[in-house]
Amino acid sequence: MKKYIFFIFFFGLIALSSCEDFLTEEYKSGANSETIVSTEANMEMLIVADYAPLRIWYGCENGWDFTEAGTDIYTYGYDNRSAGFCTYTNFVGEEQNRSAAVWYELYKALNSCNLGLANIDNITYEDSKVKAYRKGELSFLRAHYLWLLTETWGPTHFSPDPISDAQYEAFHTPINILYQQIFTDLDTALALTPETLVATDYGRISKPVVKAFLARTHLAWASYTKNGLEIKGESLIAKDNAESQEHYALAKSYAEDIINNYDYKLLNKWADIWNIDNIKNDEIIWAVNYSDNSQYTTANLMNPWDNGNAYNTQYIIQREGGNMGHLMWEIRPENFARGVVRDVNTGRGFLRWMPTKFFIDLYNESIDQRFFGSFKNVWYANDSSTAPVWKKFYYLDGIKTTVPAEKVKKRMFQPGDTAIYFSKTPVPSSKKAKMNLSDVFYFHPEKGYLIVDINDMYTASGAPNDSVVNRSYYFPITRKYMDSTRIAVATQYSKRDAYVMRLSEMYLIKAEAEMETGATDEAYTTILELANNRAVGNNGASLLSAYGVTSGINIDIDFILNERARELATENLRFFDLKRTGKLVERVRLYNSDASRNIQDFHNLRMIPQQELDAVYNPDVFTQNPGY
């Protein structure tokens, strides 16, 4: 059945909650748009509902597919369901379905914001300050959804007017016009939002949230106007050095404001940022709220292939609700080692993405807290009944070695003992044994736990070593999303809020803007302050020196991108960072062997879902992005 690109605005049943936070309103479907926005109470529910679509991007598979997959730091894992995002080879299956579903939800959210903004001035509010604040929230959310659409698909369709009837025509809006709209909405939000929020409004938009996002978007536009964006010979963003310098200055100003004039603080222990019992901490500027009750975190997303009348289950753009990071970034140790079974602490791995060797090598683990604070490299036995037993002999360096008689047939380890150990560096052969010469995996000759080192995971060229690990066993980032408070191992959802902006990003924005405007000494001072809170022993100068930076003269865009990877990996920015800096094709070709042969300049924009192109009545005008 033919579907149209922009659907009639519709609210099904949106029931939202997040612990003690603000998403507690319930909205049931109205007869038409006028009913939806006719009273203060209805407008309040509409605005709360406009936060819900953030959950289709932050803390779930969709956002990571669009922003982390297929970059210089991540490729596909064993159980990836949409590897085309990682390899740039296939966009006709799940990739199309996921893209179309996300497109649909983002446009629905955009239209809802349009509806609120078009009508809020006509509604009487008991408190005029609350009304102004709500207009600021709507302006910010529209800017944010438009930014996601623009960064993903480029010159796509935008109208500031709400749609209440089906529209069958769409038009490409130039990227510079879209960014003008984003800045206009953010400036409005900045004027109308409050400096602080009450605790129960955690997750709503405040003035520092707007300033932080202004820092991010001005940096992006500065990068674009510095580098330009040309695809298949077509200039989508023109180079303009004067404009670029202006926006770098604005990005620095907003970031500096957040750093100097608010109560946010860098934590000097990386692990404390990600502690599930500390998810509301001093580094978090803005987070998308989640809950430990899936009834309230499911966004009730529509299925666009069923006239918008059914919730999206077939195309699984959000599972049962909650943050999904603990699933997506975990391996399946139970498939790898006996003595390990799934439990709440061990986790339940979905094996979606695998880090590139380049990414693992970016860290100096001896001095950078972020390596062991992000990468889980040890799994512990939790089931004595299935633990392996010592046999009569094994091979060490190819030499048959007899096991002491008192060990034979006894369990190699007990619950709590190390069962799997991943090593970032090669493990000497004298510490790696095999039960027989045909074994694929090694174990520790005295303690029995399995060993996989960097050379087992990757070939000499840096490509995944599929003949050994089959993309099933590798260093995943799990500590950022671990949740031992889930009620059962099968519980998919996590109460962990999805961090959208953290204070550390402001330091990185400020340093990049300083570097790009020639203030290299200032850039070093800025990055040093962040490094002091990330180094083991809080010695930032030693950490930076380990990465080849001893003064501002050593700071360039590649160092900034490396540091953003170490700091912000999996936080929904990597693809956008590489694209805005003109580095996507270069760095993917250098560091991602799965995508290096396929990526082209046109991949700086994602493929517009074919379902949407088939729906419009002006396909000669609203065309596919170049190259696809």
C-alpha positions as CSV (number, residue, x, y, z in Angstrom):
1,M,0.0,0.0,0.0
2,K,1.4,3.4,-0.9
3,K,2.1,5.6,2.0
4,Y,2.7,9.4,2.0
5,I,5.8,11.0,3.3
6,F,4.2,13.2,6.0
7,F,1.5,11.6,8.0
8,I,-1.6,13.3,9.6
9,F,-0.6,14.4,13.1
10,F,-1.8,11.7,15.5
11,F,-1.3,10.9,19.1
12,G,-2.1,7.3,20.1
13,L,-1.8,6.6,23.7
14,I,1.3,8.1,25.2
15,A,1.8,7.2,28.8
16,L,5.2,8.4,30.0
17,S,7.0,8.2,33.3
18,S,10.6,8.3,34.6
19,C,10.9,7.6,38.3
20,E,10.5,10.9,40.0
21,D,11.2,12.9,36.9
22,F,8.8,15.0,34.8
23,L,7.5,12.5,32.3
24,T,4.4,11.6,34.3
25,E,1.7,13.0,32.0
26,E,-0.8,10.8,30.2
27,Y,-2.3,11.9,26.9
28,K,-5.0,10.1,25.0
29,S,-5.7,10.6,21.3
30,G,-7.7,13.8,20.4
31,A,-10.1,14.2,17.6
32,N,-8.1,16.7,15.8
33,S,-5.2,19.1,16.1
34,E,-7.4,22.0,17.5
35,T,-8.5,19.8,20.3
36,I,-5.0,18.8,21.1
37,V,-3.8,22.3,21.7
38,S,-7.0,24.1,22.9
39,T,-6.2,24.2,26.7
40,E,-3.2,24.6,29.0
41,A,-3.7,21.1,30.2
42,N,-3.6,19.6,26.7
43,M,-0.6,21.8,25.7
44,E,1.2,20.6,28.8
45,M,0.6,16.9,27.8
46,L,1.6,17.7,24.2
47,I,5.0,19.1,25.3
48,V,5.7,16.2,27.6
49,A,4.9,13.9,24.8
50,D,7.3,15.8,22.5
51,Y,10.2,14.5,24.7
52,A,9.3,10.8,24.0
53,P,10.7,10.5,20.5
54,L,14.2,11.2,21.9
55,R,14.0,7.6,23.1
56,I,14.1,6.3,19.5
57,W,17.6,7.8,19.2
58,Y,19.3,8.0,22.6
59,G,20.0,4.8,24.5
60,C,18.8,2.4,21.7
61,E,20.1,0.6,18.7
62,N,18.9,3.2,16.2
63,G,21.0,6.0,17.3
64,W,24.1,3.8,17.6
65,D,23.6,2.5,14.0
66,F,23.4,6.0,12.7
67,T,26.2,7.6,14.7
68,E,28.8,5.0,15.8
69,A,28.6,2.1,13.2
70,G,30.9,2.3,10.2
71,T,33.2,4.9,11.6
72,D,36.9,4.7,12.4
73,I,36.1,3.2,15.8
74,Y,33.3,0.7,15.3
75,T,32.4,-2.0,12.8
76,Y,29.9,-4.8,13.0
77,G,29.8,-7.6,15.6
78,Y,28.7,-11.2,15.3
79,D,25.0,-10.5,15.7
80,N,24.6,-7.2,14.0
81,R,21.2,-6.9,12.3
82,S,22.0,-4.0,10.0
83,A,25.6,-4.3,9.0
84,G,25.1,-2.0,6.0
85,F,25.5,0.9,8.4
86,C,28.9,-0.5,9.2
87,T,30.2,-1.5,5.7
88,Y,28.3,0.9,3.4
89,T,27.4,-2.0,1.1
90,N,23.8,-2.8,1.7
91,F,20.8,-0.5,2.4
92,V,17.9,-2.6,1.2
93,G,16.9,-4.8,4.2
94,E,16.8,-4.0,7.9
95,E,18.8,-0.8,7.1
96,Q,15.9,0.5,5.0
97,N,13.3,-0.5,7.6
98,R,15.2,1.1,10.4
99,S,15.9,4.3,8.5
100,A,12.3,4.6,7.5
101,A,11.0,4.0,11.0
102,V,13.4,6.6,12.5
103,W,12.6,9.1,9.7
104,Y,8.9,8.7,10.4
105,E,9.3,9.2,14.2
106,L,11.6,12.2,13.8
107,Y,9.2,13.9,11.4
108,K,6.2,13.1,13.6
109,A,8.1,14.7,16.5
110,L,9.0,17.7,14.4
111,N,5.4,18.2,13.3
112,S,4.2,17.9,16.9
113,C,6.6,20.7,17.9
114,N,5.3,22.8,15.0
115,L,1.8,22.3,16.2
116,G,2.6,23.4,19.7
117,L,4.6,26.5,18.5
118,A,1.8,27.5,16.1
119,N,-0.8,27.5,18.9
120,I,0.8,28.2,22.2
121,D,0.5,32.0,21.9
122,N,-3.3,31.6,21.5
123,I,-3.7,29.6,24.8
124,T,-4.3,31.2,28.1
125,Y,-1.9,30.0,30.8
126,E,-2.4,30.6,34.5
127,D,1.3,31.5,34.8
128,S,2.7,33.5,31.9
129,K,6.3,32.5,32.9
130,V,5.4,28.8,32.5
131,K,3.9,29.5,29.1
132,A,7.1,31.3,28.0
133,Y,9.1,28.4,29.3
134,R,7.0,25.9,27.4
135,K,7.5,27.8,24.2
136,G,11.3,27.7,24.9
137,E,11.1,23.9,25.3
138,L,9.2,23.5,22.1
139,S,11.7,25.6,20.2
140,F,14.6,23.6,21.6
141,L,13.0,20.3,20.8
142,R,12.2,21.3,17.2
143,A,15.8,22.5,16.8
144,H,17.1,19.2,18.2
145,Y,14.9,17.0,16.0
146,L,15.7,19.1,12.9
147,W,19.4,18.8,13.7
148,L,19.2,15.0,13.8
149,L,17.4,15.0,10.5
150,T,19.8,17.4,8.9
151,E,23.0,15.8,10.2
152,T,21.7,12.4,9.0
153,W,20.1,13.1,5.7
154,G,21.3,16.6,4.7
155,P,19.1,18.9,2.6
156,T,15.8,17.2,3.6
157,H,12.3,18.6,3.8
158,F,11.3,21.2,6.4
159,S,8.3,23.4,7.0
160,P,7.7,25.4,10.2
161,D,3.9,24.9,9.8
162,P,2.1,22.0,11.4
163,I,0.5,19.5,9.1
164,S,-3.0,18.3,9.8
165,D,-3.8,16.7,6.4
166,A,-1.8,14.4,4.3
167,Q,0.9,16.0,2.2
168,Y,2.2,14.2,-0.9
169,E,4.9,16.6,-2.0
170,A,8.3,17.2,-0.4
171,F,11.2,19.5,-1.2
172,H,14.9,19.6,-0.4
173,T,15.7,22.5,1.9
174,P,19.3,23.6,1.7
175,I,21.5,22.7,4.7
176,N,22.4,26.3,5.4
177,I,18.7,27.2,5.6
178,L,18.1,24.3,8.0
179,Y,21.0,25.4,10.2
180,Q,19.6,29.0,10.2
181,Q,16.3,27.6,11.5
182,I,18.2,25.5,14.1
183,F,20.0,28.7,15.4
184,T,16.8,30.7,15.3
185,D,14.9,28.2,17.4
186,L,17.8,27.8,19.9
187,D,18.1,31.6,20.3
188,T,14.4,31.6,21.1
189,A,14.8,28.8,23.6
190,L,17.8,30.6,25.2
191,A,15.7,33.6,25.8
192,L,12.7,31.7,27.3
193,T,14.2,28.8,29.4
194,P,15.1,29.1,33.1
195,E,18.6,28.9,34.5
196,T,17.7,26.2,36.9
197,L,15.0,23.5,37.3
198,V,13.4,21.8,40.3
199,A,14.5,18.3,40.9
200,T,11.3,16.8,39.5
201,D,11.9,18.5,36.2
202,Y,15.2,16.7,35.7
203,G,15.5,16.0,31.9
204,R,13.6,19.0,30.8
205,I,15.3,21.8,28.9
206,S,17.0,24.6,30.9
207,K,19.2,27.5,29.8
208,P,22.5,25.7,30.2
209,V,21.2,22.8,28.1
210,V,20.4,25.3,25.4
211,K,23.8,26.9,25.7
212,A,25.6,23.5,25.5
213,F,23.7,22.6,22.4
214,L,24.4,26.0,20.9
215,A,28.1,25.3,21.5
216,R,27.7,21.9,19.7
217,T,25.8,23.3,16.7
218,H,28.0,26.4,16.3
219,L,31.1,24.2,16.3
220,A,29.4,21.9,13.7
221,W,28.6,24.9,11.4
222,A,32.1,26.3,11.9
223,S,33.6,23.0,10.8
224,Y,31.3,22.8,7.8
225,T,32.0,26.3,6.6
226,K,35.7,25.7,7.1
227,N,35.8,22.5,5.2
228,G,32.8,22.7,3.0
229,L,30.6,19.7,2.0
230,E,30.8,18.5,-1.5
231,I,29.2,15.3,-2.7
232,K,29.5,13.9,-6.2
233,G,30.7,17.3,-7.4
234,E,27.7,19.1,-5.9
235,S,28.5,21.7,-3.2
236,L,26.0,21.4,-0.4
237,I,27.9,23.7,2.0
238,A,30.2,26.4,0.7
239,K,33.5,27.2,2.3
240,D,33.5,30.6,4.0
241,N,36.5,31.3,6.3
242,A,35.0,34.5,7.8
243,E,31.8,32.7,8.7
244,S,33.7,29.8,10.1
245,Q,35.8,31.9,12.4
246,E,32.6,33.6,13.7
247,H,31.0,30.3,14.6
248,Y,34.1,29.0,16.2
249,A,34.1,32.1,18.4
250,L,30.4,31.5,19.3
251,A,31.1,27.8,20.0
252,K,33.9,28.7,22.4
253,S,31.9,31.4,24.1
254,Y,28.9,29.1,24.9
255,A,31.2,26.2,26.0
256,E,33.2,28.6,28.2
257,D,30.0,29.9,29.7
258,I,29.0,26.4,30.7
259,I,32.4,25.6,32.1
260,N,32.8,28.8,34.1
261,N,29.3,29.9,35.2
262,Y,27.4,26.8,36.2
263,D,27.7,24.2,38.9
264,Y,28.7,21.3,36.5
265,K,32.0,19.6,37.5
266,L,34.3,17.1,36.0
267,L,34.5,14.0,38.1
268,N,38.1,12.9,38.7
269,K,37.1,9.2,38.6
270,W,35.9,8.1,35.2
271,A,34.0,5.1,36.7
272,D,31.9,7.5,38.8
273,I,30.3,9.0,35.7
274,W,28.9,5.6,34.7
275,N,28.0,4.2,38.1
276,I,24.4,3.1,37.9
277,D,23.8,4.5,41.4
278,N,25.2,7.9,40.3
279,I,23.5,8.5,37.0
280,K,22.5,12.0,38.0
281,N,26.0,13.4,38.6
282,D,27.8,16.7,38.2
283,E,29.1,16.1,34.7
284,I,25.6,15.6,33.1
285,I,24.2,18.7,31.3
286,W,21.3,16.9,29.7
287,A,20.0,13.3,29.7
288,V,17.1,11.5,28.2
289,N,15.1,10.0,31.1
290,Y,14.5,6.3,31.5
291,S,13.0,4.3,34.2
292,D,13.2,0.8,35.8
293,N,9.6,0.2,34.8
294,S,9.2,-0.7,31.1
295,Q,5.5,0.2,31.2
296,Y,6.6,3.9,31.4
297,T,9.6,3.9,29.2
298,T,8.2,2.4,26.1
299,A,7.7,5.3,23.6
300,N,4.7,3.5,22.0
301,L,6.1,4.2,18.6
302,M,3.9,3.9,15.6
303,N,4.3,1.4,12.8
304,P,4.4,3.5,9.6
305,W,3.6,0.4,7.5
306,D,0.2,0.1,9.1
307,N,-1.3,3.5,8.5
308,G,0.1,4.7,11.8
309,N,-2.5,2.7,13.7
310,A,-0.3,0.0,15.3
311,Y,2.7,0.2,17.5
312,N,6.0,-0.6,15.9
313,T,6.9,-4.1,16.7
314,Q,7.7,-5.6,13.3
315,Y,10.5,-3.2,12.6
316,I,11.8,-3.0,16.2
317,I,13.1,0.5,16.4
318,Q,12.8,0.4,20.1
319,R,12.3,-2.8,22.1
320,E,10.5,-3.0,25.4
321,G,11.7,0.4,26.6
322,G,14.6,1.6,28.7
323,N,18.3,2.2,27.9
324,M,19.6,-0.7,25.8
325,G,23.3,-0.1,26.1
326,H,23.9,-2.9,28.5
327,L,22.7,-5.3,25.8
328,M,24.1,-3.8,22.7
329,W,27.7,-3.3,23.9
330,E,28.1,-6.7,25.6
331,I,29.5,-10.0,24.4
332,R,28.1,-13.5,25.2
333,P,30.6,-15.0,27.5
334,E,28.5,-18.0,28.1
335,N,29.1,-19.0,24.5
336,F,32.8,-18.7,25.0
337,A,33.7,-20.2,28.4
338,R,32.3,-22.9,30.5
339,G,31.7,-21.9,34.1
340,V,30.0,-18.6,32.9
341,V,26.3,-18.3,32.5
342,R,24.1,-15.3,32.0
343,D,23.1,-13.4,35.1
344,V,22.3,-9.8,36.0
345,N,25.9,-9.0,36.8
346,T,27.5,-10.9,33.9
347,G,25.0,-9.5,31.4
348,R,23.2,-10.6,28.3
349,G,25.1,-9.7,25.1
350,F,23.6,-8.8,21.8
351,L,27.0,-8.5,20.0
352,R,26.0,-5.6,17.7
353,W,29.3,-3.7,17.2
354,M,33.0,-4.5,17.4
355,P,35.7,-1.9,18.1
356,T,38.4,-1.4,15.5
357,K,41.9,-2.1,16.5
358,F,42.7,1.5,15.9
359,F,40.2,2.4,18.6
360,I,41.6,0.1,21.1
361,D,45.1,1.3,20.3
362,L,44.1,4.9,20.9
363,Y,44.3,4.4,24.6
364,N,47.4,4.3,26.8
365,E,45.8,2.0,29.5
366,S,48.6,2.5,31.9
367,I,47.8,6.2,32.5
368,D,44.3,6.8,31.0
369,Q,41.4,5.9,33.3
370,R,39.1,5.7,30.4
371,F,40.4,2.5,29.0
372,F,39.6,0.1,31.9
373,G,36.8,2.4,32.9
374,S,35.1,1.8,29.5
375,F,36.3,-1.5,28.3
376,K,35.4,-4.6,30.2
377,N,38.3,-7.1,29.9
378,V,37.6,-9.7,32.6
379,W,34.6,-12.0,33.1
380,Y,34.3,-14.1,36.2
381,A,33.0,-17.6,36.7
382,N,29.5,-17.9,38.2
383,D,28.6,-21.5,37.8
384,S,30.8,-24.2,39.3
385,S,28.8,-27.1,37.8
386,T,29.9,-26.2,34.2
387,A,33.5,-25.0,34.9
388,P,36.1,-26.9,32.9
389,V,38.3,-29.6,34.5
390,W,42.0,-30.1,34.3
391,K,43.0,-32.9,31.9
392,K,46.2,-35.0,32.2
393,F,48.3,-32.8,30.0
394,Y,48.3,-29.6,27.8
395,Y,50.7,-28.0,25.3
396,L,52.8,-25.0,26.3
397,D,54.8,-23.5,23.5
398,G,53.9,-26.6,21.5
399,I,55.5,-28.9,24.1
400,K,53.4,-31.5,25.8
401,T,53.3,-30.7,29.6
402,T,52.0,-33.0,32.3
403,V,49.4,-31.7,34.7
404,P,50.1,-32.4,38.4
405,A,48.1,-35.5,39.5
406,E,46.3,-33.6,42.3
407,K,44.8,-31.2,39.7
408,V,43.5,-33.8,37.2
409,K,39.7,-33.8,36.9
410,K,39.4,-30.9,39.3
411,R,37.6,-27.7,38.3
412,M,39.9,-25.1,36.8
413,F,38.2,-22.3,38.6
414,Q,35.3,-21.7,41.1
415,P,32.7,-18.9,41.1
416,G,34.4,-15.6,41.5
417,D,37.6,-16.7,39.8
418,T,38.6,-15.1,36.5
419,A,37.1,-17.1,33.6
420,I,37.9,-15.0,30.6
421,Y,40.7,-12.4,30.2
422,F,41.2,-10.1,27.3
423,S,44.6,-8.5,26.9
424,K,45.1,-5.2,25.0
425,T,48.7,-6.3,24.5
426,P,50.2,-9.6,23.2
427,V,50.4,-12.3,26.0
428,P,53.8,-14.2,25.9
429,S,53.4,-17.8,24.7
430,S,54.9,-19.0,27.9
431,K,51.7,-17.9,29.6
432,K,49.3,-19.3,27.0
433,A,48.6,-23.1,26.9
434,K,46.3,-25.3,24.8
435,M,44.7,-28.6,25.6
436,N,45.6,-29.9,22.2
437,L,47.5,-28.3,19.3
438,S,44.3,-27.9,17.2
439,D,42.6,-25.7,19.9
440,V,41.7,-22.2,18.8
441,F,41.8,-20.6,22.2
442,Y,44.5,-20.4,24.8
443,F,44.2,-20.7,28.6
444,H,46.4,-19.8,31.5
445,P,48.6,-22.8,32.3
446,E,48.3,-22.4,36.0
447,K,44.9,-20.8,36.6
448,G,43.0,-22.2,33.7
449,Y,41.1,-19.1,32.6
450,L,40.8,-18.4,28.9
451,I,43.0,-15.8,27.3
452,V,42.4,-13.8,24.2
453,D,45.0,-11.1,23.4
454,I,45.1,-8.3,20.8
455,N,46.7,-10.6,18.2
456,D,43.9,-13.2,18.6
457,M,41.4,-10.5,18.0
458,Y,43.0,-8.7,15.0
459,T,45.4,-9.6,12.2
460,A,48.7,-7.8,11.7
461,S,46.9,-5.4,9.4
462,G,44.4,-4.5,12.0
463,A,41.4,-6.3,10.5
464,P,39.2,-8.4,12.7
465,N,40.7,-11.9,13.0
466,D,37.5,-13.8,11.9
467,S,39.3,-17.1,11.8
468,V,39.9,-17.0,15.5
469,V,37.3,-14.9,17.3
470,N,34.5,-14.8,14.7
471,R,33.5,-11.3,15.9
472,S,31.9,-12.9,19.0
473,Y,34.6,-12.2,21.5
474,Y,36.3,-8.9,21.8
475,F,36.7,-5.8,23.9
476,P,33.3,-4.2,24.1
477,I,32.5,-0.9,25.8
478,T,30.2,-2.2,28.5
479,R,31.1,-0.2,31.7
480,K,29.3,2.9,30.3
481,Y,26.0,1.0,30.3
482,M,26.3,-1.8,32.8
483,D,23.2,-2.2,35.1
484,S,23.3,-4.7,37.9
485,T,20.0,-3.4,39.3
486,R,17.8,-4.9,36.6
487,I,15.3,-7.3,38.1
488,A,16.2,-10.3,36.0
489,V,18.8,-11.4,33.4
490,A,16.1,-11.4,30.7
491,T,15.0,-7.8,31.5
492,Q,16.0,-5.8,28.4
493,Y,15.3,-2.4,29.7
494,S,17.6,-0.4,32.0
495,K,16.7,2.6,34.2
496,R,20.0,4.3,33.1
497,D,19.4,7.7,31.6
498,A,20.9,8.3,28.2
499,Y,23.5,11.1,28.4
500,V,23.1,13.5,25.6
501,M,25.6,16.2,26.7
502,R,28.3,16.1,29.3
503,L,30.6,18.8,30.6
504,S,33.6,17.1,29.1
505,E,32.2,17.8,25.6
506,M,32.3,21.5,26.4
507,Y,36.0,21.3,27.1
508,L,36.6,19.5,23.9
509,I,34.5,22.1,22.0
510,K,36.3,24.9,23.6
511,A,39.7,23.4,22.8
512,E,38.8,22.7,19.2
513,A,37.5,26.2,18.7
514,E,40.6,27.7,20.3
515,M,42.9,25.5,18.1
516,E,41.0,26.5,14.9
517,T,41.2,30.2,15.8
518,G,44.9,30.1,16.4
519,A,44.8,30.2,20.2
520,T,46.8,27.0,20.6
521,D,48.2,27.8,24.0
522,E,44.7,28.3,25.3
523,A,43.7,25.0,23.6
524,Y,46.4,23.2,25.5
525,T,45.3,24.7,28.8
526,T,41.7,23.7,28.2
527,I,42.5,20.1,27.2
528,L,44.9,19.8,30.1
529,E,42.1,20.6,32.6
530,L,40.1,17.7,31.1
531,A,43.1,15.4,31.1
532,N,43.8,16.1,34.8
533,N,40.5,14.5,35.5
534,R,41.0,11.5,33.2
535,A,44.6,10.6,33.9
536,V,45.5,7.9,36.4
537,G,46.8,9.9,39.4
538,N,45.2,13.0,37.8
539,N,48.5,13.9,36.1
540,G,47.1,15.4,32.9
541,A,50.4,16.6,31.5
542,S,51.8,13.0,31.6
543,L,48.6,11.7,29.9
544,L,48.8,14.3,27.1
545,S,52.5,13.6,26.7
546,A,51.7,9.9,26.2
547,Y,49.5,11.0,23.3
548,G,52.2,13.2,21.8
549,V,51.0,16.5,23.1
550,T,53.3,18.7,25.2
551,S,52.1,22.1,24.2
552,G,49.4,23.8,22.0
553,I,51.6,23.4,18.9
554,N,51.0,19.6,19.0
555,I,47.2,20.0,18.9
556,D,45.5,19.4,15.5
557,I,42.2,18.2,14.4
558,D,43.3,14.5,14.4
559,F,44.3,14.8,18.0
560,I,41.0,16.4,18.8
561,L,39.2,13.6,17.0
562,N,41.2,11.0,18.8
563,E,40.5,12.6,22.2
564,R,36.8,12.9,21.3
565,A,36.8,9.1,20.6
566,R,38.4,8.3,23.9
567,E,36.0,10.5,25.8
568,L,32.7,10.3,23.8
569,A,32.6,6.9,22.1
570,T,29.1,5.5,21.9
571,E,27.6,8.8,22.9
572,N,25.9,9.4,19.5
573,L,28.4,11.8,18.0
574,R,31.2,9.9,16.1
575,F,29.7,9.9,12.6
576,F,28.7,13.5,12.9
577,D,32.2,14.5,14.2
578,L,33.9,12.8,11.2
579,K,31.5,14.3,8.7
580,R,31.7,17.9,10.0
581,T,35.5,17.9,10.0
582,G,35.7,16.4,6.5
583,K,37.5,13.3,7.9
584,L,34.9,10.6,7.5
585,V,36.2,9.0,4.3
586,E,39.8,9.5,5.2
587,R,39.7,7.9,8.6
588,V,37.4,5.1,7.7
589,R,39.7,4.1,4.9
590,L,42.6,4.2,7.2
591,Y,41.2,2.5,10.2
592,N,38.1,0.4,9.4
593,S,39.0,-2.5,7.2
594,D,35.3,-3.6,6.7
595,A,34.3,-0.3,5.2
596,S,37.5,1.1,3.7
597,R,36.9,-0.3,0.2
598,N,33.3,0.8,0.0
599,I,33.1,4.3,1.6
600,Q,32.7,7.2,-0.8
601,D,32.2,10.9,-0.3
602,F,28.4,10.5,-0.8
603,H,28.2,8.4,2.4
604,N,28.5,11.7,4.3
605,L,24.8,11.7,4.0
606,R,22.6,8.6,4.7
607,M,20.3,7.1,2.1
608,I,16.8,8.6,2.2
609,P,14.4,5.6,2.9
610,Q,13.0,4.3,-0.3
611,Q,9.6,4.0,1.3
612,E,9.5,7.8,1.5
613,L,10.7,8.4,-2.1
614,D,8.0,6.0,-3.3
615,A,5.3,7.9,-1.4
616,V,5.8,11.4,-2.8
617,Y,4.0,12.7,-5.9
618,N,7.0,14.8,-7.0
619,P,9.8,12.3,-7.2
620,D,11.5,14.3,-9.9
621,V,12.0,17.1,-7.3
622,F,12.4,15.3,-4.0
623,T,15.1,12.9,-5.1
624,Q,17.4,10.4,-3.4
625,N,20.6,11.8,-1.9
626,P,23.5,11.8,-4.5
627,G,25.3,8.6,-5.0
628,Y,22.7,6.1,-3.8
